Amino acid sequence: MNPFASDTIRPVRFTDDRLWLLDQRRLPDEETFLPLDDAPAVAEAIRAMVVRGAPAIGITAAFGVVLACRQALEAGDWRERVAADIATLRASRPTAVNLFWALDRMQARVDAAADAHAALETTRDAARAMLEADIAGNRDLGAHGAALIEPGRAVLTHCNTGSLATGGYGTALGVIRAAWDRGRITGVYADETRPWLQGSRLTAWELVHDGIPVTLLCEGAAARLLQSGAVSWVVVGADRIAANGDTANKIGTYGLALMARAHGVRFMVAAPVATIDFATPAGDAIPIEERDAAEVLTLGGQAVAAAGAGAYNPAFDVTPAGLIDAIVTERGVVENPDTERLAAWRPEGGTNTGTAGIRAGS
Ligand code: MRU
């Protein structure tokens, strides 16, 4: 058996000092890779959702720093130029802590470099290592999460947390891939995930691509599905997990957690340890991105609302830790998460993120 048979998609590629992003705005109709050569273009690609998903955003930003170093190679003020590009990358999206986690690591590499050439070499090595480590970590995370799922029923997921949202393999979708490859689930239900349709455009594309049966539903159908008994676990990803386990993830996740608890369905959050923000004690301090009303009022460029209506469009919500049965990372499982239990994953003497500036742009 190939334990990774259902893992073939890689959305972020770096060759010849050029970054290529699978343009997720065009999926599932077109599989187009967009070439990027400088950090401001990378920041704009993150803001515009060419690439999205917390780990993929972090990895992409790391390669953005490599491009910044390359662009500044011959400049006398190369450190200032790279610092300005890192500030631009930091301001691209506010909620996914992986962005800041990755940029802090890249900034430390730049700070330690003797000159611009050394900075280019060391950031390139670090970004490539970050990409590879993310994929390897997701495979470990997937195995830990799959082991929690009793065979025989389906799972429900939300948004896209797969290869497209990470370096590869996925977090929640990594758990689902691993559970499928080990015969532990009968199939996958996926919320379509308005307004960006990450579920129907991306998760369905990814699962069909890799041969895992997927059934889509409107978010409004989730309560009926959970009431039916067809699903044993809701499995979701995270954009930022506070130190106490409160979890920011795609808008609609909190509602799913409430519904799951009401129907005795278990609720799993799958994310790398890098998604835990130990400097943020609880979910109420997590910055939540508000996006353009046009994303709700239109679909594929077509108006879907009465002209003159407004729209409420938070991109994320926060699920209280008390509604989460398990947080799964590459390092294992914490059941019934709280500050004390999650502290086991706190980095030695640190907070996981240098949070200075995280909220500044939000
Ligand atoms: O707005 P998006 O598409 O970037 O939101 C993505 C999510 O909410 C994902 O669930 C989260 O980033 C985890 S991805 C492994």
Boltz pocket constraint, residues with backbone or C-beta under 6 A from the ligand:
constraints:
  - pocket:
      binder: B
      contacts: [[A, 51], [A, 52], [A, 53], [A, 54], [A, 55], [A, 96], [A, 158], [A, 159], [A, 160], [A, 161], [A, 162], [A, 165], [A, 166], [A, 170], [A, 171], [A, 172], [A, 198], [A, 236], [A, 237], [A, 238], [A, 239], [A, 249], [A, 250], [A, 251], [A, 270], [A, 315]]
      max_distance: 6.0
